[in-house]
Amino acid sequence: MSQIESAPAAPNAYRLLYAGFMAILAAGVGYSVRGGILGQWAEQFGFTMTELGTITGGGLTGFGIVIILTSLFADKIGYGKVMAAAFVLHFISAVITLAAPAAFEAGGKVAAFQCLFWGMFIFAIGNGLCEAVVNPLTATLFPKNKTHFLNILHAGWPAGLVLGGLASAFMAAKVGTDGQVVAPPVDWKIQMSLFLIPVILYGILMLGQKFPKSEAASAGISMGQMLTTVFAPLMLFLLVIHAMVGYVELGTDSWIAKITGSIMGSNVSGLALFVYTSMLMFLLRFVAGPIVHRISPLGLLFVSACLGAVGLTLLGNASTVIACVIAATVYAGGKTFLWPTMLAVASERFPRGGAVTIGMMGGVGMLSAGLLGGPAIGFQQDYFASQFLQKESEATFDRYRASEKNSFMGFQAVGLNGAKVGVLEDNGRELARAEELLAKEKRTDSNLQKLAEWWANASMFASTDKPKVVSAGIFGGKSALLMTAYVPMAMAVCYLILIIGFRMAGGYKPVQIAPVTDPEALGTAES
């Protein structure tokens, strides 16, 4: 590709690209750091694990819907205004989140919960607004090299995970060889504020800049015409494939550290492996361009899907630390290019769709991860773990089985009671802490009381139950990964169909549209 063909479409293209990179990095840092401070929230405000799960869920709720809805009006009101709104929401989310201690003093646990929940929810909206803008913006700025620069843009996500994970590890409590805390963790408010650094940076980079309109808007294509591209047969096929991408990438990421940590016998090892694969993804996304120039975007996607299937299959059969590292490396190499390259293909083939096309892709991927990927992989773990434990020991299974059936997409299974398994794993320490908190507050909790009564009896069998329950959990996790491997297998078949179809039609080529000869189409001064 010549320098003229790969030249950006605006003089400030790289500055805006770096700004978008920082916006996605901010989301990654916030997501990663939040996972490391849940323990402090539990201790300071007396939250149970269920309450913490509800708070973190607020950080994901509606992400995909926000992307889709914003993409419908982003071209109309301008990318700069949407990013300004995201910048404001990111700061509002920080203010509300950091107000939790004051709220706790004034209104107790309930008030602190509301601050943290809504802080995380607004943080998700800000991330959704950014995602709806930076993807079509990057495609517009680099129309001749979309795959390469969209991959660079999305290198911000694993970079954020790495930086947030390392910061959490550095600021965590220091524990001595005897298991006692020798140094307390850095205050969670300082840790949570770290995501504001990339937020400030993307705000500075975007201040006073001209934001170009999308290719579609520049060509005078109406919103109605943009929407019609979504219903083209090829676009619908791409949306189905990207739903699978969201399932296998983000859905698996929700569980991968926990599963590999169980296999390797250490939660810390699972997190370290996740940081390593995230670093690998960050580095690889900078070399997407040279690869695409050799094998085309569809070729890259096909190879990536094959590697993803192989990596998950290897993980599902791993039993040692070395095996986990090798398998995770292959899996990371597979998933690295899927998301941004899919966005690039949709934008290259349907430039008339503008922000709508890429927004629909991103939104569908996020919705699939939240509604299908995460829940399905969780259900599969329950299903296989219960089957394993029931065969090993009916008595142990009866002690730890859930009281109700889990259901997903018409399938049902009796899983293991997460609260009971948690009590077994930490030998009742969290249960004792929760009872102590309630005693201080002079409150009672019927569910906690039932759990304590159960543990009084179950603790007598803990020494024999624990190895069986742990083995069941490992078996369930590995089996779920093996089942998930079928998704990238299906994706590989879909990519092969596309490769053959395009080859029969003369080869894969980006579609070009001509802009209108109107100076206003080049962009508006927005900050």
N, C-alpha and C positions, 0 to 999 in steps of 0.2 A: 504494500500500500504506500503510495507516495505521500510526501509531506502535505501536498495540496489537498489530497483526498481525506487525510486524517486531521486536517486543521480544524480547530473548534469554530463554532458558529458565532461566537461573541468574544470581544477582547477580554472580558472578565470571566471567561468560562472556567478557568482553573480556580479562581478565587471562589466562585459559587460551588464548584465541585468540592473544594475543601470544607466549605461551610456545610454542605450536605453530609459530608463524611463526619463532621463533628456532631451534627444533629443525631445521626444514627449511633455514633459512639456514646453520646449522652444516654440514649436508651439502654445500651448494653451495660454501661457502668451502673446506672440506677438499678437495673434488673439484677446484676451480679452482687452489688453491695447489699441490697435488700435481703438477699438470701443469707448473708453473713451476720446480720444484726437481729434476726428473729429471736435469738436467745435473750438478748438484752431487753427486747420488748416484752418477752414473757416474764422476765424477772422484775422489771420496773413497774409494769402495769398489771401483772397477774393474769395474763392471757393464757388460755388453754391452747392446745395445738389446733383445735377446730377453729377457734377465733382467729388465730394467726393465718390459717388457711383461707379464711374468708377475706382477710385484709389483703393477702397477696393475690387472691382472685380478683380483687378490685383493680389490680395493676394490669390485668389482661382483658377484663370485661369490655366488650364492644370495640376492641382494637380493629378488627376486620371491618366492622360496620362503619366506623369512623373513616377508614380509608376509602371505602366505596362511596359514602355520601359526600365526602370532601372532594373526591375526584369529579363529581358531577358539576361543581361550581368553581373549581380551582382556576380553570381557564377564564371563566367569566369575570371573577373579581381580581384575579392576578395572583401569581405565586408569592410575591413579596408580602401582600397583606395576610395571606394564610400563614406564612412563616412568622410574621410578626405576632399573630394570634397564638401560635405554638410557643413562641418565646415567652409571652406573657403567662400562658397557662403553666409552663414549666416552673416559672418563679412562684406562681400562686400555689402550685402543688407543694413546693418546698416550704413556703410559709405555713401552710396548713399542717403539713407533716411535722415540722419542727415545733409547732404550737402544742403538740400532744402532751408534754409534761405540764405546761400551764393549765391545759384543759383537765388533766388528771387531778391537779390540785384543787381546781374549782368544782369539777363535776364528777370526779371519780373515774372508774374504769370505763364506763359507758361513753363518757365524753372523750377520753383518750382514743377509744376504739373508733369513734366517728371521725376524729381528726385523721387518723392513720388511713382509714378506709377511703375517705374522700380525697385525701392527698394522693393516694395511689391511683385512684380512679381518674383524677384530673391529669396526673402524670401520663396515663395511658392515652387520654384524648390528645395531649400535646404530641406524644409520639406518633399517633395516627395522623395528625395533621402534617407532621414532617414527612412521614412516609408517602402521603398522598401527593406531596409536592416534589421532593427531591428525586424521585424516580423519573417522572416525565421531564423534569428540568434537565437532568443529566442526559437523557435521550435527545432532548432538543439541542443542548450545547454541543454534543458530539454525535451528530447524525450519521457520520460515516464509520464510526467505531463504537457503537452502542454497547456491544457485549463487553469489550475491554473496560470501558469506563464505568459501566454499571457494576461490574465486579469490583472495581476499585472503590466505588462508592460504598458497596456493601461489605467491604473489608472493615468498615467502621464497627459493625456489630460484633464480630469475634474480638476485635481490638478492645472494645468496651468490656466484654466478658473477661478478657485476660487482665486488663488494668484493674477492674473492679474486684476480681478474684484475688489478685496479688495484694491489693490494698487491704482487703478483708483479712487475708492471712497474716499480713504484717501487723495489723491493728488488733488482732484477736488476742484473747487472754493467753498469757504464757503459763504453761503447766509444767511442773517439775516432774522428775522421774517417778516420784511417789504418787503422782496423780493430783497433787495439791496445786492450786492456783498461786503462782508466785508473783504475777503482775496482772492487774485488771485490764480489760480491753479498753481501747480508746473509745471515748463517749460516742454513742451511735449517731448523735446529731452531727458530729464532725464527719463521720464516715458517710452519712447520707448526703451531706452537702457536697461531696466530691463531684456528683453529676452536674453541678452548676458550673464547674470549670469549663467543660466543653459547650455547655449552653451559652455561657458568656462569649466564648470564642466564636460560635456560629452566629451569634447576634452581631458581634463586631464585624465579622467578615461580610455579612449581608447588609450592613448599614449603608444606606445611600446608593446601593447598587441598582443597575437596571436589570430587570428580569425579563428575558425573552418569552414570548408566548410560545405555546407548543406548535409543532409543525402543522397540526390541524387548524389551530386558531389562526396561524399566520396565513394559511391558505384560504381563509374565509369560510371554513366548514362550520356549519351550525351544530348546536348541541344535539338536535334530533338526528343529524347525520352521523355524529360521533357515536351516539347510542346504537345506531343500526349495526355498527361494526361488531358489537358484542354478540349479535345473533347470527353472524356468518358461521357456516359449518366448521371451518378450520379454527376460528376463534373459540367456539364452544368446545372443540376437541382439546385445544390448548388449556382452557379453563379446567377441564376434567383432569388433565395431566397435572396441572399446577395444584389442584386439590390434593393429589397424591404426593406432590413435593412437600406441601405443608404438613401432611400426615407423617411422612417418613423423616423429615428434617426436624421441624419444631416439635412435633408430637413426641418423637424419640428423645429429643434433647431434654424434655421435661422429666425423663426417667433414667437417662443413660448413666448419670453420675451415681445414682442410687443403686442401679443394677450392677454396674462394674465394681462399685465399692463393696457390694455384698460378695461378689465373686472373689475379689482380692482380699476380703476379710478386713477392710478398713474404709470407713467413709472418707477419711482424708485422702486415701489413695484414689478413690473414685473422683473426688474433686480435682486432685492434681492431674489426673488423666484428662478430665474435661478441659482444664486450662491448657494442657499441652495440645489437644486437638483443636482448640480454638485458636491458639497461636499458629498452628499449621494452616488452618483455614485463612487466617489473616495474610500470611505470606503468599499462599498459592493464588489468592484472588488478584494479585498484582501481575500474574503472568497469563491471565486468560486470553489476552489479545494475541500473543504469538501462537498459542495453541489453536485458537479459532482460525487464524490465517492459514493453518495447515489442514485442519480437518472440518471446518465449518462449525457454526453453533450447534447444529443438530448432531454432528459427530461428537462434539464435546459432551452434549447431554446424554447421548447413548453410552459413551464410555463411563460417564459419571454414574449413571444408573446401574450399570454392570458392577462397578466397584462398590457402590452402596449395597447391592445385594450380597456380594461376596463378603464385605466387611461385617454386615449384620449376621450372616451365617456363621462366620468365624467367631464372632462375639457370643453367639448362642451356643457354641461348642467349647468356648474357652474355659479353662479351669485353673490357670496359673497367671501370675502377674505378667510374665513375658507374652503369653498368648493374648492377654487382654490388650497389651500395648500394641502388638502387631495388628490385631483385628481392628482396634480403634483407629490406627493410622490409616488402614485401608478404607474404613468407613468414612473417616474425615476427608480423605482424598476424593471420595465419591460424592459426598454431599456439598462440598465446597462451592462448586460452580452452578448447581441446579437452580437456585432461586434467582440470582441476578441474570443468568443466561436465559431463563424462561421469560423474564420481563423484556429482555432485549429482543428475543424472537417475536414476541407479541407486538412490540413497538415497530420492529422492522417490517413485519408483514402487514400491520394495520396502523400506519402512521396517521390515517384519517380519524382514528379514534382518540388521538390526543391523550390527555390525562385520564380520560375515562377507561381506555383500554388497559393501561398499566395499573390503574387503580382497582379495576375489577380483578385483575390477576392477583395483586397483592392482597386484596380483601378476601377473595376466595381461599387463598392459601392460608391466611390467618384463621378464617372461620373453620376450615378443615382441621387445622392443628388443634383448635380449642374445642370443637364439637365432636370431632372424630378421633384424631390421632391420640391425644392425651387420654381421653376416656377409654378408647378401645385397648390401648396398650395396658392401662390399669386393669381393665376387666380381664384381659388375657392372663395377667399375672395372678389375679385372684382365682381364676378358673383352674389353671395348672397347679398352682401352689396347694389349693384345697384337695385336688385329686391326689397329689403326691402324699400329702400328710395323712389323708384318709387311708391310703394303702399302707403307710408306715405304721400308724397307730390310731385306731379308731377313738381310743380314750383321749389322746392328745388333741385330735381333731375336734372332738366334742367340747373340750375345754376352751378352744380358741376359735371356734366357728362363729360367724356372724349370726345374729338373731334373725335377719331377713335376707332374702335372695337379692343379689345384684342383677340388673338387667341392662342389656345394651343391644340395640337394633333387633329386638325380639329374642335374643339369647338370654338365658338365665344361668346363674351359678351362685352357690353359697360360698362366699369368700371367707377369709379369716378376719376376725375383729381387729381392726388396726389399733384401737386403744389397748386391747389386751396384749397384743404382740409388742406394742411399745413398752408396756409395763414390764414384760418379760425381758426385753432387750436391755433395759437399764436397771433391771432388778428392783423396780418400784420406786426409784429416786424421784422421777417426775410426779408420780402419784403422791408421794409424801410431801413434795413441795406444794402441790395444789391443795392438799388437805391443810397444810400449815397456813396458806394464804386465806383460805376460807375461815379458819379458826380465828385469825387476826381480825378479819372483817365481821366476825360473829354471824356468818351466813352458813346455810346448808345447801347442798347440791345433791339431789336424789341420784342423779346419774353417777356422780363421783362416789357417792356412798355405796352404790351397788358394785362399782368397780373395785372399791376397797374390800368389800365383803368377799367378792370373787377371788381377789388376790390372796386373802388370808388363807383360803383353801388351796388355790393353785400354786402358791409359792412352795408348798411341800413337794411338788413334782417338778419344780423348775429345773433342777439339775439334769433330769432326763428329758424333759420337754424341749428345752432350749435348743440342743443340737438338731432335733427333728424339725422344729419350726424354722430355724435358720436355713436348713437344707431345703425345706419346702419353698422358702422365699427365693433362694438362689435358683431352684428349678423353675419356679414360676417366671422369674425375670428372664432367664435364658430361653425358655420356651416362647415367651412373648416376642423376644428379638427374632427368633427363628420364624415366627409367624409374620412379623413385620417385614422380613426380607422378601416376602412375596410381592410387596408393594413396588419396590424398585425393579423387581423382575418384570412386573406388568408395565412399568414406565419404560423399560428398555424395549419391550415389544412395541409400545406406542411410538417411541422415537424411531425405531426401525421402519415402521409403517410410513412415517413422515419422510424419512430419508429416501425410501423407495419411491414414494409418491412424487416428491420433488425431482428426483432423478429422471423419472419418466416424463416430467413436464419441462425438462431442460435444466434442472439444477436449482438449488436454493439461492434466491437473490432478494435483497431488501427492496421493498417497494418505495419509490420516490414520489413525492408530491411537490408541486411548485408553489412557492409563496405568492401572495398577491403583492402588487407593486404599490404598497401603501406604507409610508414611513412609520405609521402608528403600529404596524404589525411587528416591527422589530423589537418592541418592548416599551414599557412605561417606567418612568422614574418612580421606584417604590423603595421604601426602606423598611 
